[in-house]
């Protein structure tokens, strides 16, 4: 018996004995388990690759293999993605949001494994990006495709995409609450109790996989050693402002460098330039190699010398004043390294880099103040952790995820007050300059993602090409009024486009315009169409966003507008046709 027949029998049995809500809970748990297994597999694979490569390193000085590893990793990723997997990489979470908004929550099957393979190579060979976004893409793709397999509708598919992302984050950080909040804050925009429970189950299942297979060996964890003192609140407020400024720097520089590297023609040329640039940065600043969590862990444990390990400046490790400019330089170049990795064809995300930069920002903030004012005795580890929260909140525009993630990976809530304070201030600071995160910036500018606006989101689902009206009868500008009258007898419409021999629209004639003259035989013989035509108030293109089309209707107060593509007349678009399509889409969404 084939798989299809077995699946059909199972689905029939399910409809008889398992309700929709209970079935959704079961599928959510299964997705959480599979996403958790994928997270463990990815993390283990990256560590295996890194261990194999590091065995060849000369730990006694600067190792020039750093020049080759990132370049090899990016080349392998580009070849694999473009010629074998046929995948377009880039920012994975952005692609998930696009799939939810414009693709009816349908994600390609290949994404269930493609991001795992490519990011393992990129990060394993030293790419300066994180594993979190690739594993979220993997979990989301698992959720989408399993939902399609069991014939669930759009709403359920979207929900299970959130379940996959929650299970992935929960598993990779061993933080179930952060997984739930990430799914509801970043991936999903509407949350109800019915949708919340499956996400909870998926997140818990993802964590269980990590506990069983890895135990305490998770991506990042730290036990708090210092408490929070209310008298230091003003320093955390200042840190929040600093984190907001650094978040803005990270976002703007990432955006700029990534666009520049993507503008380079040729896959291999782009990979070569990006790989060499990344390799040179890592050669000078080894902590930028890979995710960078090892560096943050060492700083949290007081091993400040580690940051100079395998660098040109290792002989300066004992100078406590040198560490400040060295870390500041790392903060300055980290966004460039991340943008080069992603823009040149590597696979990874900005989740990890934001945590890395945040940790360094918090560390250098507290370390500098302690050097200048020794009596302050600020907890460097606390400020490092809170800085991670501040940058993540600012860069990702996800304050709740940042707060609960740091609270969970530190196994306590002693820092909850400063985490909330710094997260809020950082987000407020960057929001003044950048209203959207890197995940949504491109999509919102292109009109492909409209959060929290149901009307605009439904409008964006309407395909303009499918509602263009082409049944209007055309007339040549040199034709006589009599010829137009003949068209009036044949047509059921009251608008007549005036089109020349090159299919260019010169104007329009309405029935109201000729009503008084159409029965005058003399005028029928003497009046030409171009003398009575008028210019349309505006025109639209089939490639135009629906929101732009509606804005033109609003400004002109017209009910019909001509559609022009590449200077050629295509047809007309009517406001009533748009309203009808909108109503159908709204009904379809409500039913799903």
Phi, psi and omega in degrees: 000130183287165181298320182299317180293318177299317180297316179299317178297319180297317182294323176295315178298320180298317180298331181281322192243345182234124179290163182301315183295315179294322179295321178298320178296320180295313180296321179299317178297319179296318178297319178300318179296314181293319178296321177297318178296320178296319179297315179297318180298315181296312181300315180296319180298316180297317181292326177295314179298314181297320179295319179297319181289322183289340177296337181269357184280147176266106187280006181268352181190198180291131184253120185280357173294341176300336179288331185263324186303305182297322180296315178299316181300315181292319179299315179297319180296315180298315180297315181294314184292318189271330187249343179246305182278340182056044184247142171263120185274230184095204181281109186296318182293326174301319179293326177295313180298323178294318180298320179293317186282321190240345185244022178056035178061028177260119181246138182305142181298325183297338180289350177291343179222339186298317181292328177296313183293311184292320180289328176299319179290312183300305183287322179301325179270010172104007177303135188273060181222177181254164179269348189295312181298315177301320182286331174294319176299316179299310179299319180294319179295322176299315179298314181297314186284328175291324177296319178293323182298322182261017171063045176270154186278184185302313182297317180292322177299315179298316179300316182286337169297316176298322178297318179296319180291322178295315179299322181293311180295318179301318183288318187285334178249356186056046185223085185296323180293316178298324178298315179297314184291322177300316181298320184275336183268325186254315187273312183256145181252345178235123184232128172238172181300320180297329179273336185287321185296314177301324179295320176301313182297316180298319181294317178296318180297322177298318179294320181301322178298316179297315181298317182291317187270328185244340183066239181270356184277075181253178187298318182202132176204158180200139177264127180298138178243340181240151178268177177258135179243126184300333181293348179262010185303318184295332177289324177291325175299315178296321177298322178300318178295317179298316180298321177298319179293318179293324177299318178297316178300314180300312183296310183294316182291319176303312182301315183292307184294319181296319178294323179293315182291327178289338180284350178288130181281140176095124181301311184289324177296315179297318179296321180294313181295313180295316181295316179294319178298317178295317181299320179294320178297315181294325179300320180278324183234080182305329179300343180283348179299125177070209184288324178092004182294329178299320178297315180296319179299317180295319178295320178297327180272005176087007180270072185294333181297337184300330184293340178266359184300130178063024177252168177296341188254022184297334181287350179261010187300331183276353180272107187292344179274339181284331184299329182294304178297329180295315178292322178299322177294321177298317179299321182292323186264346182303315178299327178294315180299317180294316180295321178296320180296310183286314184294330182274357176120003177286167182242124179171185183225178182261359179301305180296312178303325179293321177293319180298310180295324178295318177299316179294322179297313178296321180296308184293331177297306181290320182297319179294314179297322179293327178290319182283319181236082187302332183287348179293320179052050178289145178284108182297321181294319179297315181292328176296314180294317180293326176297322176301317179296317182297315180291319180297318178298318182288315184286315183272349186055044182227073186295320182292319177301316180298316182298308185287330177296310180295322179297320182284319182286347174262002176057037178183167183240025179294332182264014187300319181296306178295328177298314179295318183295308182294320179300313182295316182292319179299314180296319179297322181295310182288329182296336178295329182254324182232109184284340186234154179282170177299331180295320188253348186304307181297317185293318182291320178297326180274355182077018183264357179212122183232087183289144172064016178229094186298317182298311182293326180293317178295319178301321183293342180278348181282128178272112185300326182297330184278347183244012175288132180267121184243014183267007178282134183279130184271154178224144180280146183297335180268003180290156178277160178301326180299321178295323178293320178300321178297321177294325179299322179295328183273333190268151173259002182252162181248015176235138182230110179289136179263109188236133180275185184292342178267013181062030177260135180281122179259339180174190177222153174234130179257157180299324179297328183292328185250005186303320183284334187257351190289343179255006178269107186300322181296315181291326177302327182274332189256332185272131176262156187297322184294344179279339183247357180284161177230158178280137176293149182294337179191168174221161182233169178238151180292342178270359183283148177289144184299326180296322177294320178298315180295326177296322179292321175298320182293317183289316184276342184060023179273161176253345178220138178225141179287151179251123182236127175238123180053039177080357183256143178288134180247316184167202178235153174239131182248148179297323181294324179293321178296315180299321179294317178295322178298316181298318180295317179296320181295317178296317179300316180294320180295320180293323179286000000 
